[in-house]
Amino acid sequence: MNIYKHLIMATSIALAAGMTACTDTDDAPIIEKPQVTVENGQFTPELLNSLGRVGGVQVSPDGTRVLYGITYYDIAQNKGNCELHVMNIDGTDDRRITHTASSESGAMWLDGGKKIAFVYKQGERTQLWVMDADGTGRTCLTDLEGGVDGFLFSPDEKHVVLISRVKYGKTAQDHHPDLQKANARIIDDLMYKHWDEWVADVPHPFVADYDGTDLNNVRDILDGEPYESPMKPWGGIESFAWSPDSNSLIYVCRKKTGLEYAISTNSDLYRYSLADGKTENLTEGMMGYDTCPIMTEGGRLAWLSMEHDGYEADKNRIMVMEPDGTKRDITAEWDYSVDAIAWAPDGRHIFFIAPYQGTTPVFRIDAETLAVDTIAAGVWDYADLAVLSDDAVVTLRHNYAQPNEVVLASAGKEPTVLTHVNDDLLAQLDSITITKEMVPTTDGKQMTTWVVLPPGFDPSKKYPAILFCEGGPQSPVSQFWSYRWNFRLMAAQGYVIIAPNRRGLPGFGTEWNAQISGDYGGQNMKDYLSAVDYMKRKPWIDGEHIGATGASYGGYSVYWLAGNHNKRFACLLAHAGIFNLEAQYLETEEMWFVNWDLGGAFWEKDNAVAQKTYREADPKRFVQNWDTPIMITAGEKDYRIVFTQATQAFNAAKLRGIEARMVLFPDENHWILTPQNSILWQREFFGWMDKYLKPGQ
């Protein structure tokens, strides 16, 4: 993330109060819910991009109302827009409170629920705004040069922390002021690029005083320091927590730069005192990721913590620090990794979300007895935790059949669905069937494998199938809803989807999750082949017409399988995959990832794990076995797995005489995000699959 050890950081920030800071005068067309027609119950890429995307759930301070956002995309404009809604806690009286051309995001209740604060982009930058709870009286509070990416008010609402970007490193003109038209990057250390950007700025936390009308006394609490908080690329406002007395701020930071940053995941929690500006490291000596701090009114601190430096997919433990500084791992006996946490009002229980046996339920743990109970489960994934009471949260849920809706989850009760944003469109689509198979693996385990059956499934017929290879590599194959890897859309085209929870995925214990590191071409690949062989025995699977696809590590999996599948697949499709492990080691940016997962550098001849990886797990070493048509896609702004991996694989296929196609997206990164590119990708995807898996149709 950080690009130089020696840098100059500019933090010149201007702030103006009230409406003089910025104005809400955008007269661009407002993106509304699209009017679409469903033909013959068929789900299409266009319909996928017409669904409302629900998120940002917040419960009002008095527990009577829910604030949330709905984003709709306009395919013609090639962009989306989020509008805010408020409803009663039982889902009644749902009303839209914003009607603007730019998205309101990060919205939170303020002033006891009388006001709502949010981030809004007017012109070139996003800023912090406040409005009345009915959407009127919009006022812009900031005019930060680096914009505002997120915010969190203190409990007494007299202070706020703002995430804003500051300059990082030196430009060519800083080095050579007389060459104002020169265009060059001068680089002296690692982390000069990250995911989809050449790092020219980093996020810093700014603290400001708030008197209910204006902000003042704005200061960068990392002023002059070459670090980022929150951490790129995923960190947000969950990286901060205010003390209950509002006198100090806890923030997440990895205080490293360059090479040291590139090889380490050792972040810490720091406490910043507003009174004297002093900073204290609360997790010194804890060597992995420490993230997501939350505090109780009584001063109890909880956070997520990984044990090992350099292992980004380590078990995420829930740690608790008492006011006297005593630390405990309250999930030491619970063998799963946690994704999100929130204190219950009693200051004793913590709600959390975690992958578990192929789904992602909501749990609650007692910080005293360490007992874990399930609040909401089923064939669903849950996301977001807006706490309502000691026994209930408002959350989001989705599965392979439908996208997010807001639900109320209470202990001992079935969840109550509060929103029905997409019911009208989904009701017009032919339904799919989600089943679970327990597949025996080559080492005597049982592997949870999701199978999605197409609309109108008839067991007397034979269906082509697609093996889905998950990325990560340690990302769950749970009941996710994706706007690209959408199983409902794939099934709607007449395919059976096979989605194994192969080795290396969370939700099945730390041993299952950790096994893949240093064994990329080993047991997890056998797991894929076991799933395919198991499903081929089903009388309704057309064993001669099975394809394989995946992205990132899933794309790597496709490349490896291309040289080792022994005629199991009729076609392949890899997106953003690793084809050349040696090149990947030197092309990627987060070196802790390749050091841990690949075992180290390819030149370390005495490193047995690394040498096995580059010998047995490198897809390029098996190109001589390629015999199957392959399509390859990538984004040219992907700096995690550089698009040259795709060009190498495509060139290898063509030189081998393999039928191949490559689709590159100059403006996309590791993911294909814009609506029209997404639709183009889906059309190419299904065109390729249909050609080889549905011959003659």
C-alpha positions in Angstrom: 0.0 0.0 0.0 2.8 2.5 0.9 5.2 3.3 -1.9 8.2 5.0 -0.5 10.2 4.9 2.8 11.2 8.5 2.3 8.3 10.6 1.4 6.8 14.0 1.6 3.1 14.0 2.7 1.0 17.1 2.1 -2.0 17.5 4.4 -3.3 20.9 3.6 -6.9 20.8 4.4 -9.5 23.5 4.0 -12.9 23.4 5.8 -15.8 25.7 5.5 -19.0 25.6 7.6 -22.6 25.2 6.5 -23.7 25.6 3.0 -20.8 27.7 2.1 -18.7 24.5 2.0 -20.5 22.9 -1.0 -23.9 23.1 -2.6 -26.5 20.5 -3.7 -27.1 21.7 -7.2 -26.6 18.6 -9.3 -29.2 18.7 -12.1 -28.1 15.4 -13.8 -30.9 12.8 -14.4 -31.8 10.8 -11.3 -31.5 7.0 -11.7 -34.8 5.4 -10.7 -36.0 1.8 -10.4 -35.8 0.5 -14.0 -39.0 -0.6 -15.8 -38.2 -4.0 -17.2 -40.1 -6.8 -19.0 -39.5 -10.4 -18.2 -40.0 -12.7 -21.2 -41.0 -16.3 -20.6 -39.7 -16.3 -17.1 -36.1 -16.1 -18.4 -33.4 -14.5 -16.2 -30.9 -12.5 -18.2 -27.8 -10.4 -17.6 -29.9 -7.3 -18.3 -32.4 -8.3 -15.6 -29.6 -9.1 -13.2 -28.4 -5.5 -13.5 -31.9 -4.2 -13.0 -32.3 -5.5 -9.5 -32.2 -3.2 -6.5 -29.1 -3.6 -4.3 -30.0 -3.2 -0.7 -27.4 -2.2 2.0 -26.3 0.2 4.7 -28.7 -0.8 7.4 -28.9 1.3 10.6 -31.4 1.2 13.5 -32.5 4.5 15.0 -31.4 5.3 18.6 -34.9 4.6 19.9 -35.1 1.3 18.1 -38.3 2.3 16.2 -37.0 2.9 12.7 -34.6 1.4 10.1 -32.5 3.4 7.7 -31.1 1.7 4.6 -30.2 2.4 1.0 -31.2 1.0 -2.4 -28.9 1.2 -5.4 -30.2 0.9 -8.9 -28.2 0.8 -12.1 -28.9 2.5 -15.4 -27.5 0.4 -18.2 -27.6 3.2 -20.7 -25.8 5.6 -18.4 -23.5 2.8 -17.3 -23.6 3.8 -13.6 -25.6 3.4 -10.5 -27.2 5.6 -7.8 -28.1 4.9 -4.1 -31.1 6.5 -2.5 -32.0 6.4 1.2 -35.1 4.9 2.7 -36.6 4.9 6.2 -39.2 2.4 7.6 -40.6 1.4 10.9 -38.9 -1.5 12.7 -41.7 -3.9 11.5 -41.2 -2.9 7.9 -44.3 -0.6 7.6 -44.4 3.0 6.4 -41.4 2.5 4.1 -40.6 5.8 2.5 -37.8 7.1 0.3 -36.2 10.3 1.7 -33.7 11.3 -1.0 -34.1 12.0 -4.7 -30.7 13.0 -6.0 -28.5 12.3 -9.0 -25.5 11.2 -6.8 -25.4 8.5 -4.2 -26.0 9.1 -0.5 -23.8 6.5 1.3 -22.5 5.6 4.8 -25.7 7.1 6.3 -26.0 7.1 10.1 -28.6 8.5 12.6 -27.7 11.7 14.5 -29.3 13.8 17.2 -31.4 11.0 18.7 -32.8 10.1 15.3 -33.9 13.7 14.4 -31.1 13.9 11.8 -29.2 11.7 9.4 -25.5 12.2 8.5 -24.2 10.8 5.2 -21.5 11.0 2.5 -22.5 12.6 -0.8 -20.5 13.5 -3.9 -21.1 17.0 -5.3 -18.7 17.8 -8.1 -15.3 16.0 -7.9 -15.3 15.0 -4.2 -17.5 13.4 -1.6 -18.2 15.3 1.6 -20.0 14.9 4.9 -23.6 16.1 4.9 -26.4 16.3 7.4 -30.2 16.4 6.8 -33.4 16.1 8.8 -34.7 12.6 9.2 -37.3 13.2 6.5 -34.7 14.1 4.0 -35.2 17.9 4.1 -32.8 20.6 5.2 -29.6 19.2 3.6 -26.4 20.8 4.8 -22.8 20.2 3.7 -20.5 20.2 6.7 -17.0 19.7 5.0 -14.9 20.9 2.2 -11.9 18.6 2.6 -9.4 18.7 -0.2 -9.2 14.9 0.0 -12.9 14.4 0.3 -14.7 12.3 2.9 -14.8 8.5 2.4 -16.5 7.8 5.7 -17.2 9.2 9.2 -18.2 8.2 12.7 -19.6 10.6 15.4 -18.5 10.2 19.0 -21.2 9.0 21.5 -21.8 12.5 22.8 -21.8 13.8 19.1 -19.4 16.6 20.0 -16.6 15.0 17.8 -16.4 13.2 14.5 -13.7 11.2 12.8 -13.5 11.7 9.1 -11.7 9.5 6.6 -9.9 11.7 4.0 -7.2 11.1 1.5 -3.8 12.8 1.7 -0.9 13.0 -0.8 1.6 10.2 -0.5 5.1 10.2 -1.9 6.7 12.5 -4.5 5.6 13.2 -8.0 8.0 13.6 -10.9 7.5 17.3 -10.5 8.5 17.2 -6.9 11.8 15.6 -7.9 12.3 17.8 -11.0 10.3 21.1 -10.7 11.6 22.4 -14.0 10.0 19.5 -15.9 6.3 20.3 -15.4 5.2 18.3 -18.5 7.2 15.2 -17.6 5.1 12.1 -17.0 6.9 9.5 -15.0 6.8 7.5 -11.7 10.0 7.5 -9.7 9.9 4.5 -7.3 12.2 3.6 -4.5 10.4 0.8 -2.6 7.6 -1.7 -2.7 3.8 -1.2 -2.5 3.9 1.4 -5.2 0.7 -0.1 -6.6 -2.2 -1.8 -4.9 -5.1 -3.7 -6.4 -6.2 -1.2 -9.0 -4.2 2.0 -8.3 -0.8 3.5 -8.5 -0.6 4.7 -4.9 -0.5 8.5 -4.9 -2.6 9.1 -1.8 -3.6 7.2 1.4 -6.5 7.6 3.8 -6.0 9.3 7.1 -8.3 9.9 10.1 -9.2 13.5 10.7 -10.8 14.4 14.0 -13.1 17.5 14.2 -15.3 19.1 16.9 -19.0 19.4 16.2 -21.4 21.9 17.8 -24.5 20.6 16.2 -24.2 23.0 13.2 -20.6 23.3 12.1 -17.3 21.5 12.3 -14.1 23.1 13.6 -10.7 22.3 14.9 -10.1 19.7 12.2 -6.8 17.8 12.6 -5.1 14.9 11.0 -4.2 12.5 13.8 -1.5 10.9 11.5 -0.2 14.2 10.3 3.2 13.8 8.8 3.2 10.0 9.2 3.5 7.7 6.1 0.8 5.3 7.1 -2.8 4.6 6.2 -5.8 4.3 8.4 -8.1 2.6 7.5 -6.0 0.0 5.7 -6.4 -0.4 1.9 -8.1 -1.9 0.1 -11.0 -3.1 2.3 -10.9 -0.9 5.4 -13.6 1.5 6.2 -15.3 3.2 9.1 -15.4 -0.2 11.0 -11.7 0.6 11.6 -12.6 3.1 14.3 -14.3 3.1 17.6 -14.9 6.0 20.1 -14.4 5.5 23.8 -17.7 5.7 25.8 -16.7 9.1 27.2 -15.9 10.5 23.7 -12.5 11.5 24.9 -10.4 9.1 22.8 -10.5 7.3 19.5 -9.4 3.8 18.7 -8.1 3.3 15.2 -6.6 0.5 13.1 -3.2 1.0 11.5 -0.3 -0.9 10.1 2.6 1.4 10.8 4.9 0.1 8.2 6.0 1.2 4.7 7.6 -0.2 1.6 9.1 -3.7 1.8 8.3 -4.0 5.5 4.6 -3.3 4.7 4.6 -5.6 1.7 5.6 -8.7 3.7 3.6 -8.1 6.9 -0.1 -8.3 8.0 0.7 -7.0 11.5 -1.8 -4.2 12.1 -2.5 -2.8 15.6 -5.2 -0.9 17.5 -4.1 2.5 18.6 -5.8 4.8 21.1 -5.6 8.5 20.4 -6.4 11.0 23.2 -8.2 14.1 22.1 -7.0 16.0 25.1 -3.2 15.8 24.6 -2.9 14.1 21.2 -0.9 11.1 22.6 -1.2 7.7 21.0 -1.0 4.3 22.7 -0.6 0.9 21.0 -3.2 -1.4 22.6 -2.2 -4.6 20.8 1.6 -4.4 20.7 3.1 -7.9 20.4 0.0 -9.3 18.7 1.5 -10.1 15.3 -1.4 -10.6 12.8 -4.3 -8.5 11.6 -6.1 -6.6 14.4 -9.2 -5.0 13.1 -12.8 -3.9 13.8 -12.7 -2.4 17.3 -16.0 -2.0 19.1 -16.6 -0.7 22.6 -19.3 -1.0 25.3 -20.6 1.8 27.5 -18.7 0.2 30.3 -15.4 0.5 28.5 -15.0 -3.1 27.3 -13.2 -3.3 24.0 -13.6 -6.2 21.5 -12.0 -6.6 18.1 -11.1 -9.2 15.5 -7.6 -10.6 15.6 -5.5 -13.0 13.6 -2.5 -14.7 15.2 0.1 -15.1 12.5 2.0 -12.3 10.7 1.8 -12.8 7.0 -1.3 -15.0 6.9 -4.2 -12.9 5.7 -6.7 -15.8 5.8 -5.9 -16.9 9.4 -8.7 -17.6 11.9 -10.3 -14.3 12.9 -10.7 -14.5 16.7 -12.8 -12.3 18.9 -10.6 -10.7 21.4 -11.9 -8.8 24.5 -10.0 -6.3 26.6 -11.3 -5.4 29.9 -11.0 -1.8 31.3 -8.0 -3.0 33.3 -6.2 -4.1 30.1 -6.7 -7.8 30.5 -7.1 -9.5 27.1 -8.9 -12.8 26.3 -9.7 -14.8 23.2 -13.3 -15.6 23.7 -13.5 -17.8 20.6 -10.5 -20.0 21.5 -12.8 -23.1 21.7 -14.9 -22.1 18.6 -13.1 -23.4 15.5 -14.4 -20.9 12.9 -13.3 -17.6 11.6 -15.4 -14.5 12.3 -16.3 -11.8 9.7 -18.2 -9.1 11.7 -19.0 -8.2 15.3 -21.3 -5.9 17.3 -21.8 -5.6 21.1 -25.3 -6.2 22.5 -26.5 -3.4 24.7 -25.9 -5.5 27.9 -22.2 -5.3 27.3 -21.9 -9.0 27.8 -23.0 -10.6 24.5 -21.4 -10.0 21.1 -23.3 -10.7 17.9 -21.2 -12.0 15.1 -21.3 -13.3 11.5 -19.2 -16.2 10.4 -19.0 -18.8 7.6 -20.3 -22.1 8.9 -20.8 -25.3 7.0 -21.5 -23.7 3.7 -23.7 -20.8 4.9 -23.1 -17.6 6.9 -25.4 -17.3 9.9 -25.7 -14.7 12.7 -24.4 -15.9 16.0 -24.2 -14.5 19.5 -21.4 -15.3 22.1 -21.5 -14.7 25.8 -18.3 -13.0 26.8 -18.4 -14.6 30.2 -19.5 -18.2 29.7 -18.2 -18.3 26.1 -21.5 -20.1 25.0 -22.4 -19.6 21.4 -26.0 -19.6 20.2 -27.4 -19.1 16.7 -29.6 -16.1 16.0 -30.4 -16.7 12.3 -29.4 -19.5 10.0 -30.9 -21.6 7.2 -29.9 -21.7 3.6 -28.8 -18.1 3.6 -25.9 -15.8 4.0 -26.3 -12.9 6.4 -24.5 -9.6 6.2 -24.5 -6.5 8.4 -25.3 -6.2 12.0 -27.5 -3.3 13.2 -28.2 -4.1 16.9 -31.7 -3.6 18.1 -31.6 -5.3 21.6 -29.8 -7.9 23.6 -31.7 -10.6 21.6 -32.2 -9.0 18.1 -30.4 -7.4 15.2 -31.5 -6.0 11.9 -29.4 -7.5 9.2 -29.3 -8.4 5.5 -29.7 -11.8 4.0 -29.3 -13.4 0.5 -28.8 -16.7 -1.2 -28.3 -18.1 -4.7 -31.9 -17.4 -5.5 -32.3 -13.8 -4.4 -30.3 -10.7 -3.5 -30.2 -8.8 -0.2 -33.3 -7.9 1.7 -33.5 -6.4 5.2 -34.6 -8.8 7.9 -35.2 -8.7 11.6 -33.4 -11.6 13.3 -34.4 -12.4 16.9 -33.2 -15.2 19.2 -35.5 -18.2 19.1 -37.7 -16.8 16.3 -37.8 -17.1 12.5 -36.4 -14.0 10.9 -38.9 -11.4 9.7 -38.4 -10.0 6.2 -38.8 -6.2 6.3 -38.2 -5.2 2.7 -39.4 -6.6 -0.6 -37.4 -4.5 -3.0 -37.0 -7.2 -5.7 -40.1 -9.4 -5.1 -41.9 -8.1 -8.1 -39.1 -8.9 -10.6 -38.2 -12.2 -9.0 -41.8 -13.4 -9.0 -41.8 -13.2 -12.8 -38.7 -15.4 -13.1 -38.7 -19.2 -13.3 -37.5 -20.6 -10.0 -34.3 -22.6 -9.4 -33.6 -25.4 -6.9 -30.7 -25.3 -4.4 -29.6 -28.7 -3.1 -26.6 -29.9 -1.0 -24.5 -32.9 -1.7 -22.0 -34.4 0.7 -19.1 -35.5 -1.6 -16.5 -38.1 -0.5 -13.0 -36.8 -1.0 -9.9 -38.8 -1.8 -8.6 -38.5 1.8 -11.8 -39.8 3.4 -13.6 -36.5 4.2 -17.1 -35.4 3.4 -17.2 -32.2 1.3 -20.2 -29.9 1.4 -21.1 -29.2 -2.3 -23.9 -26.9 -3.4 -25.7 -27.9 -6.5 -28.1 -25.5 -8.3 -30.6 -27.0 -10.6 -32.1 -25.1 -13.5 -35.7 -24.0 -13.8 -38.2 -26.7 -14.7 -35.6 -29.4 -13.7 -36.6 -32.8 -15.0 -34.6 -35.7 -13.6 -35.4 -37.8 -16.7 -33.4 -35.4 -18.8 -29.6 -34.8 -19.1 -28.2 -31.4 -18.4 -24.8 -29.8 -19.1 -23.0 -28.7 -15.9 -20.5 -26.0 -14.8 -18.0 -26.6 -12.1 -17.5 -23.3 -10.1 -14.0 -22.8 -8.8 -13.9 -20.3 -5.9 -11.3 -17.6 -5.6 -9.5 -16.3 -2.5 -8.2 -18.9 -2.2 -9.8 -18.8 1.3 -13.2 -17.4 0.4 -16.4 -19.2 1.4 -18.6 -21.0 -1.1 -21.6 -20.1 1.0 -25.0 -18.8 -0.1 -23.6 -15.7 -1.8 -25.4 -13.5 -4.3 -23.0 -12.2 -7.0 -23.6 -9.7 -9.8 -21.2 -11.7 -12.0 -20.8 -15.2 -10.6 -24.5 -15.5 -10.3 -25.7 -19.1 -10.0 -29.3 -18.3 -10.6 -28.4 -16.7 -13.9 -26.2 -19.6 -14.9 -28.9 -22.1 -14.0 -31.5 -20.1 -15.9 -29.5 -20.8 -19.0 -30.1 -24.5 -18.5 -27.0 -25.5 -16.6 -26.5 -27.5 -13.4 -24.0 -25.6 -11.2 -21.5 -27.6 -9.1 -20.0 -25.5 -6.3 -17.7 -27.5 -4.0 -16.5 -26.2 -0.6 -13.0 -27.6 -1.4 -10.0 -27.6 0.9 -8.9 -24.1 1.8 -12.4 -22.6 2.5 -13.6 -21.1 5.8 -16.6 -22.5 7.6 -15.3 -26.0 8.2 -12.6 -25.4 10.9 -9.1 -24.0 10.9 -7.5 -27.2 9.6 -9.7 -27.4 6.5 -9.1 -23.7 5.8 -5.4 -23.8 6.3 -4.7 -27.0 4.3 -4.4 -25.2 1.0 -1.4 -22.9 1.9 1.7 -24.4 0.3 -0.5 -27.0 -1.5 -2.1 -25.1 -4.4 -2.0 -28.1 -6.8 -2.8 -30.7 -4.2 -5.8 -31.8 -2.2 -8.1 -28.9 -3.2 -7.7 -29.9 -6.9 -8.4 -33.5 -6.0 -11.6 -32.1 -4.2 -12.7 -30.4 -7.4 -12.2 -33.6 -9.4 -14.0 -35.6 -6.7 -17.0 -33.3 -7.0 -17.1 -33.6 -10.8 -16.7 -37.4 -10.7 -19.4 -37.7 -8.1 -21.9 -35.5 -10.0 -21.2 -37.3 -13.3 -22.8 -40.4 -11.8 -26.1 -38.6 -11.5 -28.3 -39.8 -14.3 -29.4 -36.3 -15.1 -25.8 -34.9 -15.7 -24.4 -34.9 -19.2 -21.0 -36.1 -18.4 -19.6 -35.3 -21.8 -20.5 -31.6 -21.5 -19.1 -30.2 -18.2 -17.3 -26.9 -18.1 -15.1 -25.3 -15.4 -14.9 -21.7 -14.5 -13.6 -19.3 -11.8 -11.9 -16.0 -11.0 -8.7 -15.1 -9.2 -7.6 -18.3 -7.4 -10.6 -19.8 -9.3 -9.0 -18.7 -12.5 -5.7 -20.2 -11.4 -7.7 -23.4 -10.7 -9.0 -23.5 -14.2 -5.5 -23.1 -15.6 -4.2 -25.9 -13.4 -7.1 -28.1 -14.3 -6.5 -27.4 -18.0 -3.4 -29.5 -17.8 -4.6 -32.1 -15.3 -8.3 -32.8 -15.8 -8.0 -36.0 -18.0 -10.8 -35.2 -20.4 -13.4 -34.3 -17.7 -14.2 -30.9 -19.1 -15.5 -29.9 -22.5 -14.5 -26.2 -22.1 -12.9 -23.8 -19.6 -13.2 -20.2 -18.7 -10.7 -18.3 -16.5 -11.0 -14.8 -15.2 -8.1 -12.9 -13.6 -6.3 -16.1 -12.9 -2.7 -16.9 -12.1 -1.1 -18.8 -15.0 2.6 -18.3 -14.1 3.4 -18.6 -10.4 7.0 -17.4 -10.8 5.8 -14.2 -12.6 3.0 -13.8 -10.0 5.5 -13.8 -7.2 7.2 -10.8 -8.7 4.2 -9.0 -10.3 1.8 -8.9 -7.3 2.0 -6.3 -4.5 1.1 -7.9 -1.2 4.1 -10.1 -0.8 2.8 -11.6 2.5 0.2 -13.4 0.3 2.7 -15.2 -2.0 5.2 -15.8 0.8 2.6 -17.6 2.9 0.5 -19.3 0.2 3.2 -20.3 -2.3 5.8 -21.0 0.5 8.2 -18.3 -0.6 10.3 -17.2 -3.6 11.1 -19.5 -6.5 14.8 -18.8 -6.1 14.9 -20.2 -2.6 16.3 -23.6 -3.6 16.5 -24.9 -0.1 12.9 -24.1 0.6 11.1 -27.4 0.1 7.6 -26.0 0.3 8.3 -23.3 -2.3 10.1 -25.7 -4.6 7.2 -28.1 -4.5 4.8 -25.3 -5.3 6.7 -24.1 -8.3 7.3 -27.7 -9.5 3.9 -29.2 -9.0 1.4 -26.3 -8.7 2.5 -23.9 -11.5 -0.1 -24.1 -14.3 2.4 -23.2 -17.0 4.3 -26.4 -16.4 1.4 -28.4 -17.7 0.6 -26.5 -20.9 1.8 -29.5 -22.9 -1.3 -31.4 -21.7 -3.8 -28.7 -22.7 -6.4 -30.1 -25.0 -9.6 -28.2 -24.2 -11.1 -24.9 -25.5 -10.4 -22.1 -23.1 -11.7 -18.5 -22.8 -9.6 -16.0 -20.8 -10.8 -12.6 -19.4 -9.1 -9.9 -17.3 -9.2 -6.3 -16.4 -6.1 -4.2 -17.4 -6.3 -2.2 -14.1 -5.8 -5.4 -12.1 -2.6 -4.9 -10.2 -3.2 -7.9 -7.9 -3.0 -10.5 -10.6 -1.7 -8.5 -13.6 -3.5 -8.9 -16.9 -0.3 -10.2 -18.4 -1.0 -13.5 -16.7 -4.1 -13.7 -19.0 -2.1 -12.8 -22.1 0.5 -15.5 -21.3 -2.2 -18.1 -20.9 -3.9 -17.0 -24.2 -0.6 -17.1 -26.1 0.2 -20.5 -24.7 -3.2 -21.8 -25.8 -2.9 -20.4 -29.3 0.7 -21.7 -29.7 -0.5 -25.1 -28.7 -3.3 -25.0 -31.3 -6.1 -24.9 -28.6 -9.3 -23.0 -29.4 -9.1 -19.9 -27.3 -10.6 -16.5 -26.9 -9.5 -13.6 -24.8 -11.6 -10.6 -23.6 -9.7 -7.8 -21.9 -11.3 -4.8 -20.2 -9.1 -1.7 -20.2 -11.1 0.2 -17.6 -11.8 -2.7 -15.1 -9.7 -4.1 -12.3 -9.9 -7.5 -10.5 -13.6 -7.4 -11.0 -15.9 -6.4 -13.9 -18.0 -3.7 -12.2 -19.7 -1.3 -14.7 -23.1 -2.4 -16.0 -22.3 -2.5 -19.7 -19.0 -4.3 -19.2 -20.7 -6.7 -16.8 -23.4 -7.5 -19.4 -20.8 -7.9 -22.2 -18.9 -10.3 -19.9 -22.0 -12.4 -19.3 -22.8 -12.5 -23.0 -19.3 -13.7 -23.8 -19.4 -16.2 -20.9 -22.7 -17.8 -22.0 -21.7 -17.7 -25.6 -18.6 -19.6 -24.9 -20.3 -22.2 -22.6 -23.2 -22.7 -25.0 -20.9 -23.3 -27.9 -19.1 -26.2 -26.2 -21.7 -27.5 -23.7 -24.8 -27.3 -25.8 -23.6 -28.4 -29.3 -26.3 -28.4 -31.9 -28.6 -26.1 -29.9 
